[in-house]
Amino acid sequence: MLSGEELQKQWLAFLAHEKRASPNTLRAYGDDVSRFIGFQRGHLGGPVTAKALASLKTTDIRAFIAARRSEGLSASGVQRALAGIRSFYRFLAKEQILENANVRAVKTPRVKRRLPRPLSEAEAERALEEAGEHDVEWLGARDTALLTLLYGCGLRLSEALGLSRAEAPLGEMVAITGKGGKQRLLPVLPAVREAVADYLAACPHLLAAEGPLFVGARGGPLNPRQVQRQMGVLRGFLGLPETATPHALRHSFATHLLGAGGDLRAIQELLGHASLSTTQRYTSVETERLLAIYDAAHPRARLEGRGRNE
């Protein structure tokens, strides 16, 4: 009888090779299911075998969720944990190892979706300008190229860091592999091409064609945490809000395109969103921005504002 841990290894291998899940997804799902199996071992008072997984009741699954919530896991974290557990059980059912309908019966908590928080056009421009201010010149060129790519093409940070030297966006189009291994073709602005070319010319390391395009100070793959830290330095220097992260540049790309009259379906394709409803969040951001402009500029709105403050 296979153990829960052995079944988990099979499932993760399936996600990696068949579903081509991203390293982040594998890490997050793997951690959630490891915690689930570990909890059930203590909860049931014995080893977690395939038979034990098949016989779990909704109360056993809810007990795990309650334990994670008591540890401070947010509603969105619970949502992700349940998604991982359900994916695990779907795999087990597909492989005809076991089935348990109780997993589907546990309700997922509702999570209020926060609106994306993009930078203004002026803030984005300042961030790109200041990214090049670095004690080491080539590292400044690298940071400028990376942030320009995120903003100019609307990439996720993982997508940009996943590019190889051979895939450097030096032409008019670039092929990007996004979530789930899905590919999309994106136009490359001249400013992006120039920034990447400047970085490649300044980089002191010999970049192998199949190696990473963006490298750290010693020539190894650039760590996303390092990019987050550098963006934090920029936030402090420019007085930007905490929401000004590398991912906010992707939000800014979409919001600024929409504000300039871009077609929602076209923006969906550029971002690589599977569902149009995900892209439609940006219409709410744009509406919010327009209302703020209205309140600040319209004479009637100003009069009403004064009345409210008196």
C-alpha positions, -999 to +999 in steps of 0.1 A: +000+000+000+015+033-011+020+060+014+006+095+011+041+109+006+048+084-023+015+094-039+024+130-035+057+125-054+038+109-083+014+138-084+041+165-083+060+146-111+027+146-131+023+184-126+059+191-136+061+169-167+025+166-179+010+199-168+042+218-170+034+237-138+056+265-128+082+261-100+062+284-078+031+264-083+049+231-076+065+246-044+032+261-031+010+230-039+037+207-026+039+225+007+002+226+011-003+189+004+027+180+026+011+199+055-022+182+048-007+147+049+013+156+080-018+169+098-038+139+089-011+116+103-015+132+137-053+137+133-059+100+125-032+087+148-014+066+122+002+064+088-015+082+059-019+055+032-040+055+000-068+037+020-067+065+047-069+092+020-099+075+004-117+073+037-113+109+049-145+126+058-154+163+053-148+168+090-112+156+087-106+180+058-123+209+077-102+201+108-070+207+087-084+240+074-093+251+109-058+242+121-042+263+093-065+292+100-055+291+137-019+294+125-028+326+107-034+314+072-055+339+052-087+331+033-067+333+000-042+308+015-070+284+024-083+288-011-049+278-025-045+249-001-078+235-011-070+239-047-038+219-042-056+192-022-083+189-049-056+187-077-039+159-057-072+139-054-081+145-091-048+130-100-054+100-078-088+095-093-075+099-129-048+072-121-076+050-107-057+048-073-086+061-052-116+084-051-130+106-024-160+129-032-157+145+002-128+167-009-151+184-034-178+189-008-157+212+014-166+248+005-139+272-005-140+305+014-149+336-006-120+360-010-127+396-019-105+403-049-084+433-045-081+456-074-046+458-091-026+488-079-007+502-109+018+530-109+008+562-126+026+569-159+048+595-142+057+570-114+065+542-139+087+566-159+106+577-128+111+541-116+126+531-150+149+562-150+161+556-114+166+518-119+199+526-137+214+544-107+236+517-094+272+517-080+280+490-106+272+503-140+263+470-157+239+461-128+221+494-133+218+485-170+204+451-161+178+465-137+168+491-162+164+464-189+144+441-166+120+468-153+115+482-188+107+447-201+081+442-173+064+475-180+069+476-218+056+440-224+034+434-194+054+404-182+052+385-149+086+386-131+089+348-135+084+351-173+111+377-176+136+358-155+127+326-174+140+341-207+172+326-220+200+346-237+188+332-270+153+346-264+165+381-256+138+405-270+160+423-295+135+419-325+100+433-330+084+403-313+092+380-284+077+346-276+068+342-239+060+310-221+035+318-193+015+299-168+007+263-177+033+264-204+011+285-226+030+306-252+021+340-265+038+363-289+043+399-278+054+431-297+086+446-283+088+484-281+120+501-293+127+513-257+127+477-245+150+465-273+174+494-266+174+487-228+181+450-233+208+457-259+225+482-235+225+456-207+239+429-230+267+452-241+276+461-205+273+426-190+308+413-181+297+377-181+296+354-211+260+344-214+253+310-228+226+308-254+205+285-233+214+301-200+195+329-183+192+363-199+192+381-166+220+372-142+232+382-108+265+399-099+284+366-101+268+355-133+243+330-119+205+332-125+190+364-111+170+357-079+135+372-079+140+382-043+169+404-054+146+421-079+120+426-051+146+441-028+159+465-056+123+476-062+120+483-025+151+506-027+134+524-056+102+528-036+120+544-007+140+567-029+110+578-050+085+579-022+063+553-040+037+532-021+042+497-008+021+484-037+049+495-062+063+460-068+077+445-099+043+430-106+028+465-103+046+473-136+026+445-153-006+461-138+006+495-150+011+481-186-025+469-187-041+499-170-022+524-192-031+505-224-067+505-213-067+542-205-053+550-239-082+531-255-067+496-258-091+468-266-099+446-236-096+413-256-063+424-271-050+433-236-062+398-224-040+382-251-010+404-243-012+395-206-018+358-212-050+357-191-070+325-196-103+343-186-115+377-198-129+383-163-094+385-149-085+413-174-118+431-167-105+440-132-085+467-150-117+484-161-125+489-124-091+505-118-096+528-148-131+538-135-117+545-101-091+567-117-116+586-137-138+592-106-108+606-087-101+630-116-138+640-117-139+646-079-108+667-081-116+687-112-154+691-117-168+723-102-199+706-090-179+678-073-157+704-056-187+723-043-202+691-029-169+682-014-167+715+004-202+710+017-193+676+031-163+690+049-181+720+065 
